[in-house]
Amino acid sequence: MRIAVRTGKIANPKVASRLMLYTLAKELNIPPKDVFEMPFSLAQELVTVHQEIESFKAEEIGRAFKK
């Protein structure tokens, strides 16, 4: 799991699903059980949205430091 988090390379589907469950539960501030009961397609879309938001934040921070 540590390698997956640090490198972003996830070969094991079990690790990928656990990371998705943790990320969504933490970011949406909901119990992991609620994420587990979501349709997979919804969970995938929410992770994609979260990824885009975090990417945008990182870009903005990068711009602020360049000034």
C-alpha positions, 0 to 999 in steps of 0.5 A: 500500500505504501508503494502505491501511495508514494508512486501512484502505481497500483497493480493490485485491485484490492489496494486500489479499491481500499485507497478509493474508499479511504479517499472518498470517505475522508474527502466527503466526510462520510462513513466508509460504509456509505462509500462502500454502498455507492455504485462503483461508477459514482465512486469513480466519478467522485475520485476523478473530480477530487483528482482534478480539484487537487491538481488545480490546487497544486497548480495554483500553489505553484503559481503563487510561489513563482511570484 
